Amino acid sequence: MTVPTLMTARLILSDVLAADPVAYQRNFNNYDVIGDLADAVPWPYPPDGVLAFFETLRPEQGKSRWAWAIYLKSDPAEPIGNVDLRRVAPENRGFWLARQHWGQGYMTEAAGAVTDYAFENLGFETLILSNALGNTRSRKIKEKAGAVLLRTEPAGFVNPAYTHREVWELTKESWQSRRAKKVSGCHGE
Ligand SMILES: CC(C)(COP(=O)(O)OP(=O)(O)OC[C@H]1O[C@@H](n2cnc3c(N)ncnc32)[C@H](O)[C@@H]1OP(=O)(O)O)[C@@H](O)C(=O)NCCC(=O)NCCS
């Protein structure tokens, strides 16, 4: 199974392993981005960090893991983020976006396309999601999607100010009923 290219109104998502690793590293290697991630990610981020990530991912990509690089349609050579789906929980989806592109709704759009793909093409019935307690940007994306908070539990993040994570469940039914309402709402306007 391959990782298909997904298109949204403003974005292109394609197999992360085809991304320019230098540009990817330039956009990822920022404490504002990495500080919010689980402490499995090294900080300071090593110069070969993205190449090491690609090599770890390669045997799983399109089999038990599906990872996309995000591009603006207006700049299809510059990978500005990632959405990563994993078959096996504790967490089925992760994402990051380059700092200079926050606040424009891009991750809601990118994660939406990947979530559709997970439910419609990969057979997921639920997605278990998580974020650091206090990472309100990531939390809001889950709330907007219709995810339900299951629990809060201790966890380590790159930014040591975070000490717990929130664990969410997004069901296929909840996601698809939100999507359907949004579509009919748009047609009704
Ligand atoms: C979390 C993260 C991916 C959010 O990315 P983002 O693109 O800014 O997130 P959103 O898609 O929610 O957009 C943010 C805001 O843009 C606003 N926005 C502006 N223009 C918009 C548009 N055209 N369409 C939709 N929203 C728009 C929205 O109001 C939204 O805010 P709201 O949720 O309060 O309504 C980003 O901050 C990040 O990479 N953080 C570090 C890594 C991280 O935390 N990863 C997750 C670990 S669990």
The ligand as a Tripos MOL2 file, in Angstrom:
@<TRIPOS>MOLECULE
LIG
   48    50     1     0     0
SMALL
NO_CHARGES

@<TRIPOS>ATOM
      1 C1         -0.8760   22.6720   16.8260 C.3       1 LIG1
      2 C2         -0.6040   23.2690   15.4390 C.3       1 LIG1
      3 C3         -0.3950   22.1560   14.4200 C.3       1 LIG1
      4 C4         -1.8130   24.1350   15.0360 C.3       1 LIG1
      5 O1         -1.6960   24.5320   13.6570 O.3       1 LIG1
      6 P1         -2.6940   25.6460   13.0560 P.3       1 LIG1
      7 O2         -2.7150   25.4820   11.5780 O.co2     1 LIG1
      8 O3         -2.3220   26.9680   13.5840 O.co2     1 LIG1
      9 O4         -4.0950   25.1780   13.6810 O.3       1 LIG1
     10 P2         -5.6010   25.4260   13.2140 P.3       1 LIG1
     11 O5         -5.8850   24.7480   11.9360 O.co2     1 LIG1
     12 O6         -6.4520   25.0860   14.3750 O.co2     1 LIG1
     13 O7         -5.6690   26.9820   12.9740 O.3       1 LIG1
     14 C5         -5.5450   27.8760   14.0600 C.3       1 LIG1
     15 C6         -6.4630   29.0630   13.9310 C.3       1 LIG1
     16 O8         -6.4020   29.6350   12.6520 O.3       1 LIG1
     17 C7         -7.6110   30.3900   12.4800 C.3       1 LIG1
     18 N1         -7.8700   30.5740   11.0520 N.ar      1 LIG1
     19 C8         -7.4050   31.6320   10.3550 C.ar      1 LIG1
     20 N2         -7.7570   31.5280    9.0670 N.ar      1 LIG1
     21 C9         -8.4790   30.3800    8.9270 C.ar      1 LIG1
     22 C10        -9.1170   29.7430    7.8380 C.ar      1 LIG1
     23 N3         -9.0800   30.2460    6.6090 N.pl3     1 LIG1
     24 N4         -9.7460   28.5720    8.0590 N.ar      1 LIG1
     25 C11        -9.7920   28.0410    9.2890 C.ar      1 LIG1
     26 N5         -9.2160   28.6160   10.3700 N.ar      1 LIG1
     27 C12        -8.5520   29.7800   10.1930 C.ar      1 LIG1
     28 C13        -8.6710   29.6110   13.1780 C.3       1 LIG1
     29 O9         -9.4850   30.5330   13.8420 O.3       1 LIG1
     30 C14        -7.9220   28.7080   14.1460 C.3       1 LIG1
     31 O10        -8.1650   29.0500   15.4680 O.3       1 LIG1
     32 P3         -9.4180   28.4900   16.3100 P.3       1 LIG1
     33 O11        -9.2440   27.0370   16.4600 O.co2     1 LIG1
     34 O12        -9.2840   29.2290   17.5820 O.co2     1 LIG1
     35 O13       -10.6430   28.8230   15.5440 O.co2     1 LIG1
     36 C15         0.6680   24.1590   15.4800 C.3       1 LIG1
     37 O14         0.4750   25.1720   16.4450 O.3       1 LIG1
     38 C16         1.9280   23.3810   15.8090 C.2       1 LIG1
     39 O15         2.5770   22.8220   14.9180 O.2       1 LIG1
     40 N6          2.3060   23.3590   17.1000 N.am      1 LIG1
     41 C17         3.5340   22.6700   17.5590 C.3       1 LIG1
     42 C18         3.4540   21.1610   17.3740 C.3       1 LIG1
     43 C19         2.2580   20.5650   18.0640 C.2       1 LIG1
     44 O16         1.7550   21.0660   19.0420 O.2       1 LIG1
     45 N7          1.8140   19.4310   17.5230 N.am      1 LIG1
     46 C20         0.7300   18.6900   18.1160 C.3       1 LIG1
     47 C21         1.2660   17.8510   19.1900 C.3       1 LIG1
     48 S1         -0.0730   17.0120   20.0550 S.3       1 LIG1
@<TRIPOS>BOND
     1     1     2 1
     2     2     3 1
     3     2     4 1
     4     2    36 1
     5     4     5 1
     6     5     6 1
     7     6     7 2
     8     6     8 1
     9     6     9 1
    10     9    10 1
    11    10    11 2
    12    10    12 1
    13    10    13 1
    14    13    14 1
    15    14    15 1
    16    15    16 1
    17    15    30 1
    18    16    17 1
    19    17    18 1
    20    17    28 1
    21    18    19 ar
    22    18    27 ar
    23    19    20 ar
    24    20    21 ar
    25    21    22 ar
    26    21    27 ar
    27    22    23 1
    28    22    24 ar
    29    24    25 ar
    30    25    26 ar
    31    26    27 ar
    32    28    29 1
    33    28    30 1
    34    30    31 1
    35    31    32 1
    36    32    33 2
    37    32    34 1
    38    32    35 1
    39    36    37 1
    40    36    38 1
    41    38    39 2
    42    38    40 1
    43    40    41 1
    44    41    42 1
    45    42    43 1
    46    43    44 2
    47    43    45 1
    48    45    46 1
    49    46    47 1
    50    47    48 1
@<TRIPOS>SUBSTRUCTURE
     1 LIG1         1 GROUP 0 **** ****
